[in-house]
Amino acid sequence: MNASDIAEQLMQRSAAPREIAFRDLVESASDVVIVTDVALDQPGPFIRYVNPAFTRLTGWQPQEVVGRSPRILQGPGTDRATTAAIGAALRRGERTSAKILNYARNGAPYWLDLRIVPLFDAQLRIDGFAAFERDVTLDKRQYDELEHLADRDTLTGVPNRRALLRGAEAELASRGDGGFCAAWVDIDHFKRVNDTHGHPAGDAVLMAVADVLAENLRRVDLFGRMGGEEFAICMPGVTISEAGAVAERLRRAVEAAVFPTEVGPLRVTCSIGVTAAQPGEALATLLARADTALYAAKQGGRNRVVAVA
């Protein structure tokens, strides 16, 4: 099916001059147009037509793709749930739309705003599908950057409270065995740092402490700033004993560090409360118990770890 056939299908066999006008429109469009047959089962569907915008975006020439499946554009990052939902809608004869990651001939990834409509023959039977694709790669990158910034603490650059809680909720929900521990960290006498040396020095200490904590955690651990001088850590797959050992390592690392500030090098210590999740326990309950353990550490003289079951 060529561009003239598209015009016939989409404009319901309107007058020839209008078909020609529509063909010219498709050929000159900046958006990609792909027409396939109706065979949805692999190895189909098979491409019948692509417009010049397709070649500009993908690097594939029409003669290289006609007769092949659009699946050649998919790759390791293409979301299988999205492609399955598209296929299900088309099998029902419905229009569908999605944002999906595809790959050019040279392997370069690109994001598409994809819309697919069924095409009908004279007997109103589905005869194929027309896909209209707009490259939204730049928009997706900007969205991802904004989303990343929204999840980051503006001072330290580590995940903020919202991001940490979201990630911890998902991780905790996936673990029915209770193999999940939380730690609450507080910089000792931080108000004294601000009052004595000024807020710029306090900010420098906060950023440096966040770096020390992050550098001494596993990749699978979830870490974020909860506000003020407090941080939280969620550790999947560890026992309370192992989590306590991690917390002690963090405490020692902070105690040993010398933090450069505009008023000269400063040292601080931290107190840490640690606890383990019980099967079926809510994250809020877990963190509240970690906070209680932190309070016990501070009441016990600070610069120490207190672990409670």
ZAMARPA-746615 format. One record per residue (C-alpha): residue number from 0; residue in one letter; x, y, z. Coordinates in steps of 0.5 Angstrom, whole numbers, plus 500, padded with zeros to 3 digits. Example, Ala and Ser with C-alpha at 12.3 -4.5 7.8 and 13.67 -1.06 7.14 Angstrom:
(0; 'A'; (525; 491; 516))
(1; 'S'; (527; 498; 514))
***
This chain:
(0; 'M'; (500; 500; 500))
(1; 'N'; (503; 507; 498))
(2; 'A'; (501; 514; 500))
(3; 'S'; (495; 514; 495))
(4; 'D'; (493; 508; 498))
(5; 'I'; (493; 511; 505))
(6; 'A'; (489; 517; 502))
(7; 'E'; (484; 512; 500))
(8; 'Q'; (483; 509; 506))
(9; 'L'; (483; 515; 511))
(10; 'M'; (479; 519; 507))
(11; 'Q'; (474; 514; 505))
(12; 'R'; (476; 513; 497))
(13; 'S'; (475; 521; 496))
(14; 'A'; (476; 524; 490))
(15; 'A'; (482; 523; 486))
(16; 'P'; (485; 530; 487))
(17; 'R'; (484; 530; 494))
(18; 'E'; (488; 523; 494))
(19; 'I'; (494; 526; 491))
(20; 'A'; (494; 532; 496))
(21; 'F'; (493; 527; 502))
(22; 'R'; (499; 523; 498))
(23; 'D'; (503; 529; 498))
(24; 'L'; (502; 531; 505))
(25; 'V'; (504; 524; 508))
(26; 'E'; (510; 525; 503))
(27; 'S'; (512; 532; 506))
(28; 'A'; (510; 531; 513))
(29; 'S'; (515; 531; 519))
(30; 'D'; (512; 526; 523))
(31; 'V'; (513; 519; 521))
(32; 'V'; (508; 515; 517))
(33; 'I'; (508; 507; 517))
(34; 'V'; (503; 503; 514))
(35; 'T'; (503; 495; 515))
(36; 'D'; (498; 489; 513))
(37; 'V'; (494; 486; 518))
(38; 'A'; (498; 480; 520))
(39; 'L'; (499; 481; 528))
(40; 'D'; (502; 475; 529))
(41; 'Q'; (510; 474; 529))
(42; 'P'; (513; 474; 524))
(43; 'G'; (508; 480; 522))
(44; 'P'; (506; 485; 521))
(45; 'F'; (509; 487; 515))
(46; 'I'; (511; 494; 513))
(47; 'R'; (507; 496; 506))
(48; 'Y'; (509; 503; 506))
(49; 'V'; (514; 508; 510))
(50; 'N'; (514; 516; 508))
(51; 'P'; (521; 520; 508))
(52; 'A'; (520; 522; 515))
(53; 'F'; (521; 515; 517))
(54; 'T'; (528; 514; 513))
(55; 'R'; (530; 521; 516))
(56; 'L'; (529; 519; 523))
(57; 'T'; (531; 511; 523))
(58; 'G'; (536; 511; 517))
(59; 'W'; (533; 505; 514))
(60; 'Q'; (531; 506; 506))
(61; 'P'; (524; 504; 504))
(62; 'Q'; (526; 498; 500))
(63; 'E'; (530; 495; 506))
(64; 'V'; (524; 495; 511))
(65; 'V'; (518; 494; 506))
(66; 'G'; (516; 487; 507))
(67; 'R'; (519; 486; 514))
(68; 'S'; (516; 487; 521))
(69; 'P'; (517; 494; 525))
(70; 'R'; (519; 490; 530))
(71; 'I'; (526; 491; 527))
(72; 'L'; (526; 498; 530))
(73; 'Q'; (525; 495; 537))
(74; 'G'; (531; 493; 542))
(75; 'P'; (533; 492; 549))
(76; 'G'; (530; 498; 552))
(77; 'T'; (523; 497; 549))
(78; 'D'; (518; 496; 554))
(79; 'R'; (515; 489; 553))
(80; 'A'; (508; 491; 557))
(81; 'T'; (507; 497; 552))
(82; 'T'; (508; 493; 546))
(83; 'A'; (503; 488; 549))
(84; 'A'; (498; 493; 550))
(85; 'I'; (499; 496; 543))
(86; 'G'; (498; 489; 540))
(87; 'A'; (492; 487; 544))
(88; 'A'; (488; 494; 542))
(89; 'L'; (490; 493; 535))
(90; 'R'; (487; 485; 536))
(91; 'R'; (481; 489; 538))
(92; 'G'; (481; 493; 532))
(93; 'E'; (482; 499; 536))
(94; 'R'; (486; 506; 536))
(95; 'T'; (491; 506; 540))
(96; 'S'; (497; 511; 543))
(97; 'A'; (503; 510; 547))
(98; 'K'; (510; 513; 548))
(99; 'I'; (515; 508; 546))
(100; 'L'; (523; 507; 546))
(101; 'N'; (525; 505; 539))
(102; 'Y'; (532; 504; 536))
(103; 'A'; (535; 507; 529))
(104; 'R'; (539; 503; 524))
(105; 'N'; (545; 505; 527))
(106; 'G'; (543; 503; 534))
(107; 'A'; (541; 510; 537))
(108; 'P'; (535; 510; 541))
(109; 'Y'; (529; 515; 540))
(110; 'W'; (523; 516; 544))
(111; 'L'; (516; 516; 540))
(112; 'D'; (509; 519; 541))
(113; 'L'; (506; 513; 537))
(114; 'R'; (499; 513; 535))
(115; 'I'; (496; 507; 531))
(116; 'V'; (489; 507; 527))
(117; 'P'; (486; 501; 523))
(118; 'L'; (485; 501; 516))
(119; 'F'; (479; 499; 513))
(120; 'D'; (477; 496; 506))
(121; 'A'; (471; 497; 502))
(122; 'Q'; (467; 492; 506))
(123; 'L'; (469; 495; 512))
(124; 'R'; (474; 490; 514))
(125; 'I'; (481; 491; 517))
(126; 'D'; (486; 491; 512))
(127; 'G'; (492; 494; 515))
(128; 'F'; (494; 499; 520))
(129; 'A'; (497; 506; 520))
(130; 'A'; (502; 508; 525))
(131; 'F'; (503; 516; 526))
(132; 'E'; (510; 517; 530))
(133; 'R'; (513; 523; 533))
(134; 'D'; (520; 524; 535))
(135; 'V'; (519; 526; 542))
(136; 'T'; (526; 524; 545))
(137; 'L'; (528; 531; 547))
(138; 'D'; (522; 532; 551))
(139; 'K'; (523; 525; 554))
(140; 'R'; (530; 527; 556))
(141; 'Q'; (528; 534; 559))
(142; 'Y'; (522; 531; 563))
(143; 'D'; (527; 526; 566))
(144; 'E'; (532; 531; 568))
(145; 'L'; (526; 535; 571))
(146; 'E'; (524; 529; 574))
(147; 'H'; (531; 527; 577))
(148; 'L'; (531; 534; 580))
(149; 'A'; (525; 534; 583))
(150; 'D'; (527; 527; 587))
(151; 'R'; (534; 530; 589))
(152; 'D'; (535; 534; 595))
(153; 'T'; (537; 541; 593))
(154; 'L'; (543; 542; 597))
(155; 'T'; (546; 535; 598))
(156; 'G'; (544; 532; 591))
(157; 'V'; (542; 526; 595))
(158; 'P'; (535; 523; 594))
(159; 'N'; (530; 527; 598))
(160; 'R'; (525; 525; 603))
(161; 'R'; (519; 524; 597))
(162; 'A'; (524; 520; 593))
(163; 'L'; (527; 515; 599))
(164; 'L'; (520; 514; 601))
(165; 'R'; (517; 512; 594))
(166; 'G'; (523; 507; 593))
(167; 'A'; (523; 504; 600))
(168; 'E'; (515; 503; 600))
(169; 'A'; (516; 499; 593))
(170; 'E'; (522; 495; 596))
(171; 'L'; (519; 493; 602))
(172; 'A'; (512; 491; 599))
(173; 'S'; (516; 486; 595))
(174; 'R'; (519; 483; 601))
(175; 'G'; (515; 478; 604))
(176; 'D'; (520; 475; 609))
(177; 'G'; (522; 482; 613))
(178; 'G'; (529; 482; 610))
(179; 'F'; (529; 489; 610))
(180; 'C'; (532; 494; 615))
(181; 'A'; (532; 502; 616))
(182; 'A'; (537; 507; 620))
(183; 'W'; (536; 514; 622))
(184; 'V'; (542; 518; 622))
(185; 'D'; (543; 525; 625))
(186; 'I'; (549; 529; 626))
(187; 'D'; (550; 531; 633))
(188; 'H'; (550; 538; 635))
(189; 'F'; (549; 541; 628))
(190; 'K'; (545; 547; 631))
(191; 'R'; (552; 549; 634))
(192; 'V'; (556; 548; 628))
(193; 'N'; (551; 553; 625))
(194; 'D'; (551; 558; 631))
(195; 'T'; (558; 558; 631))
(196; 'H'; (561; 558; 624))
(197; 'G'; (555; 560; 620))
(198; 'H'; (550; 557; 615))
(199; 'P'; (555; 556; 609))
(200; 'A'; (559; 552; 614))
(201; 'G'; (553; 548; 616))
(202; 'D'; (551; 547; 609))
(203; 'A'; (558; 545; 607))
(204; 'V'; (558; 540; 613))
(205; 'L'; (551; 537; 611))
(206; 'M'; (554; 536; 603))
(207; 'A'; (560; 533; 606))
(208; 'V'; (557; 528; 611))
(209; 'A'; (552; 526; 605))
(210; 'D'; (558; 524; 601))
(211; 'V'; (561; 520; 606))
(212; 'L'; (555; 516; 608))
(213; 'A'; (553; 515; 600))
(214; 'E'; (560; 512; 599))
(215; 'N'; (560; 507; 605))
(216; 'L'; (553; 504; 603))
(217; 'R'; (552; 498; 598))
(218; 'R'; (549; 500; 591))
(219; 'V'; (542; 496; 593))
(220; 'D'; (541; 501; 599))
(221; 'L'; (536; 507; 599))
(222; 'F'; (539; 513; 602))
(223; 'G'; (536; 520; 602))
(224; 'R'; (536; 526; 606))
(225; 'M'; (529; 527; 611))
(226; 'G'; (530; 534; 612))
(227; 'G'; (535; 539; 617))
(228; 'E'; (541; 534; 619))
(229; 'E'; (537; 528; 618))
(230; 'F'; (538; 522; 613))
(231; 'A'; (535; 515; 613))
(232; 'I'; (538; 509; 610))
(233; 'C'; (534; 503; 608))
(234; 'M'; (537; 496; 607))
(235; 'P'; (534; 490; 603))
(236; 'G'; (536; 483; 605))
(237; 'V'; (540; 484; 611))
(238; 'T'; (539; 482; 618))
(239; 'I'; (539; 487; 624))
(240; 'S'; (546; 485; 626))
(241; 'E'; (548; 486; 619))
(242; 'A'; (545; 493; 619))
(243; 'G'; (548; 495; 626))
(244; 'A'; (555; 493; 623))
(245; 'V'; (553; 498; 617))
(246; 'A'; (551; 503; 621))
(247; 'E'; (557; 503; 626))
(248; 'R'; (562; 503; 619))
(249; 'L'; (558; 509; 617))
(250; 'R'; (559; 512; 624))
(251; 'R'; (566; 511; 624))
(252; 'A'; (567; 514; 617))
(253; 'V'; (563; 520; 619))
(254; 'E'; (567; 521; 626))
(255; 'A'; (574; 520; 622))
(256; 'A'; (573; 525; 617))
(257; 'V'; (575; 532; 616))
(258; 'F'; (570; 537; 613))
(259; 'P'; (573; 543; 609))
(260; 'T'; (569; 549; 610))
(261; 'E'; (570; 557; 609))
(262; 'V'; (572; 557; 616))
(263; 'G'; (577; 552; 616))
(264; 'P'; (576; 544; 617))
(265; 'L'; (571; 542; 622))
(266; 'R'; (569; 535; 625))
(267; 'V'; (563; 532; 627))
(268; 'T'; (560; 526; 629))
(269; 'C'; (553; 522; 628))
(270; 'S'; (548; 518; 632))
(271; 'I'; (544; 512; 628))
(272; 'G'; (538; 508; 630))
(273; 'V'; (537; 502; 627))
(274; 'T'; (531; 497; 626))
(275; 'A'; (529; 491; 622))
(276; 'A'; (522; 491; 619))
(277; 'Q'; (517; 485; 621))
(278; 'P'; (513; 482; 616))
(279; 'G'; (507; 486; 613))
(280; 'E'; (510; 492; 617))
(281; 'A'; (508; 499; 614))
(282; 'L'; (514; 503; 612))
(283; 'A'; (512; 509; 617))
(284; 'T'; (512; 504; 623))
(285; 'L'; (519; 502; 621))
(286; 'L'; (521; 509; 620))
(287; 'A'; (518; 511; 627))
(288; 'R'; (522; 505; 630))
(289; 'A'; (528; 507; 627))
(290; 'D'; (527; 514; 630))
(291; 'T'; (526; 512; 637))
(292; 'A'; (532; 508; 636))
(293; 'L'; (536; 514; 634))
(294; 'Y'; (533; 518; 640))
(295; 'A'; (536; 513; 645))
(296; 'A'; (543; 513; 641))
(297; 'K'; (542; 521; 643))
(298; 'Q'; (540; 520; 650))
(299; 'G'; (546; 515; 651))
(300; 'G'; (551; 520; 649))
(301; 'R'; (551; 521; 642))
(302; 'N'; (556; 519; 637))
(303; 'R'; (553; 512; 637))
(304; 'V'; (549; 506; 634))
(305; 'V'; (543; 503; 638))
(306; 'A'; (539; 498; 634))
(307; 'V'; (532; 495; 636))
(308; 'A'; (528; 489; 634))
***
